[in-house]
Amino acid sequence: MSQPDLFVVCKNCGSEVSPYVTECPYCGQRVRKRAPKIDRGAGAPTKRRRRTKLPRLRAEEIAGIAPERRPFATIALILACAASTLVFAADPNLDLGYVAVPFGEQVWRFFVTPFLHTDQLGYGFVAMVAVGIFGSMLERRFGPLPVVVTFVLAGAAGAALTATLEAPPLLDDRPFYLVFGANGAALGLLCAWLVDDRLAARRGDERDNDLVGVYVIAAVLLLLSLTTEEANIAAAVGGALVGAVIGLVLPVFTRKTRH
């Protein structure tokens, strides 16, 4: 197959010009009617490159960077709380396991009540936002089981502390009320994440997290406990304390299980 010339000579000005132009760039004289076609099939055929997909980041692959996990456990917790709200809306007289003060002997209610919300939609929304944020961050770093355990234990501890502090004779002159919702559980997840983050910073593993936003969310949850009777400040304090303890233990436990 014939190859095009490296250059052609303009008959008007004698300049050497590219064979792929039709007019001389120096004098404007037409040198040919049309440019020759480029042979695109010359040479070895080029293979189409495949786009390589990087594998997901594994645990402890890069120091200080959490592995990539989808927060399925956190999503499941939020969906369970949302489902309880829908069930209550369908039948408000249905006993879903709320803790009534004074408390009886049904201990299982402590572990169920963090999932339950009634018509307190504002309270439930704020609590679920905090659960979604800190639950997903904990799950990325430690996996799904610690998130579920922290949610349940922190919520149960908050409900138990509330039932203990509000027990008779403190209620002799006022009617009992119900304790429910994930306020203590949300603060437990927040404190577990915060304690782990601060311990990592003391070890020299600074993760550059925005702590101002964390403290703002914590303040909102505490104010919610003061303004919403069902949330209760005792439930918030109990959940926060349990979450802080879990945050101290969790890094040690997970390091042992990985080795």
N, C-alpha and C positions, 0 to 999 in steps of 0.2 A: 504494500500500500504506500502510495507516494505521500511524502511529508511536505507541508507548506514551506516556502522559502523563509529564511531567517529575516530577510528584509527585501523590500523592493525599492527601485530608484524612481523618483519622480521625474518624468520626462520634461517637466517645465523648469524646475529649479535644480535638479540633479541631487536632491537630498535623499538620504536613505531613511525610509519610513517603515513602520510596522506593516507586515502583510495582512493584518487584521483590521486595517482602516480603509475606507473608501476614498478619503480626501487627504491630500497632503496637509499636515498641520502647519507647514511653513509658508506655503503660497496659496493654499486652498484649491489647487488643481485636483480634479478627480483622477485617481490613479487606477481604479477598477470599478466595475459596476456593483459588485457585492463582495463582502469579506468571505474568505473560505470557511467552511464548516470545521469546527474543532472536533477531532476524533477523540471522543470520550472513552472509547473502548481500548485505547492504547495502554500498554503496561499490564501488570498483574491486577486482577480484579480485587477491589477492596472489600473486606468483610465488614458487615454492619456490626458495630460495637453494641454489645449488650450493656444495659445500664445495671451496674452492680448494686445490690441492696445490702447495706451494712447490717450486720447482726445487731440484735438488741444488746444494750449495755448490761453486763452481768454484775452481780453483787461484788463490790470491792475491786472492780476492774480498774477504776480510776479513783484515787483517794479523794474523798469529799464529795463525790458525785453519786447521787442515788441511782440505782438501776432503773431501767424503764419497765414499769409495770402498769397495767391498767387497773384502776381502783375498783375492782369488781365487788369487794367486800364493803367498801364505803357506799357504793351505789345501792347494794342490797340493803344496807341499814337505812338509807334514806327512803327507799321504796317501802320498806316495812313500816316506817313511821307514817308515810303518806297513806298506806293502806289502812292503818288504824283510824286515821282521820275520816276516811271515806266510810268505814264500817260504822263509826260513831254517828256520822251524818245520816246514815240509813236508819239506824236504830239507837237513839240517844239513851234509851233505858237499858241497853245491853251492858253487862258488867265485863269489861275487857281486862280487868286486873289492876285498876287504879288502887293506890295506897290511900286508905282513909285514916284520918287522925281523929281519935286515938286508934292505934293499930292493934289488930288482932294477932292471930298466930299463923297466918298464911304467909310464910316467908317468901314463897315464890313470887309474890306480888312485887317485891323489891326489884327483881330482875326483869320483870315485864313492863313496869311502869315507864322506863325511859323511852319505850317505843310508842307510847300512847299519847295522843293529842286529841283534844275535843274541838270546840269551836274557837279556840285561841289561835287563830291563823297567823297573827303577827308574831306571837311567841314561837310558834312552831317554825315559821319561816326563818327567823333569825337563828334559831338553834340549828336548823338543817343546813344553813349556809356555813356556819362554823364547823359542823360535822363534815361537810363536804370538803372544806379547805384543808383542815388539819388531819382528817381521816385519810385523804388521798396522799398527803405528804408523808404521813407515817407508813402507809401501805407501800409506797414506792421504796422506802428504805428498809422496812422490816417484814413486809409481806402481809397477807390478809388476816391471819389469826391474831396477831397482837392488836390490830385495830378493833376487831370484834370483842376481844377480851377486855380491852380498855374501855370501850363504850359501855359494855354491860356492867363491869365492876364499878366504874366511876358513877354511872347512873344509879346502880343499886345502893352504893355507899351513901350517895346524897339523899336518896329517899329514906334510908334507914336512919341517918342522922336527923333528918327532919321529923320523922315519927318519934324518935327518942326525945328530942328537945321540946316538941309540942305535945307531949303526952300529959295526961292529967297529973296534978291538979291545975295545970296551966289553962285547961280548957273548961274549967267549971263554969265560967261566966260567958262563954261564947260557943257557938255550935262548931262541930268538927267540919273539916273541909278535906278536899282531895288533893293529893300530891301526884303530879304526873309530868311527863315531858322530858326532853333530852337536854335540859339546861346543864345539869350536873355532868352528863355524859359528854357534852360538847366542851365544857371547861376541862374535863379530864383528858380529852384528846389534845386540846390546846397545850395544857401543862406538860403532858408527856412529850410532845414535840419540842416545846420550849426548853425543858430540862436537857433533853438529848442534844439540842443545838448548842446550848451553853457549855455542856460538858465537852463537846467536840471543839469548841473554841478554846477552852482551857488546855486541850491536848495539842493545840496548834493547828487544828483543822477548821479554819475559818471559812464558813460557807456563804458569807456575804448576803445573808437573809435580811429582809426589811423588818426589823423588830418593832418599828413604830406601828405598822399595821397590825401586828400581833397584839400589842398592848391596847390598841383601840378596840379590837374585837373583844378582848378580855374585859375591858371596861364596859362595853355594851352589854355583854352577858351578865355582868354583875349588876348593872343598873336594871336589867330586865328582871333579875331576881328580887330586887327591891320594890319594883312597881307591879309585878305580877304575882299574886298570892300563890297560884298553883306552882310557879317556878321555885320560889322560896330561896332565901339567901343561904339557909343551912344546906340545902341540896347543892347549891353552887360551891360552897366551901368544901363539903364532903367530896364532891366529884373532883375538884381541883387538887385536893390533897392526895387522893388515890392516883390520879393521873401523874402527879409529880413523882410519887414512889415508883410507879411503873416506868416512868422515864429514866429513873436512876438504874433500875434493874435490867431494862430491856437491852441496852447495848452489850452488857456483859453476857447475858443469856444468848443473844444471837451470835456473838463472836465464838462462844463455845460450840454452838451447834454447827457452825460453818467449818470448823477445823476437824 
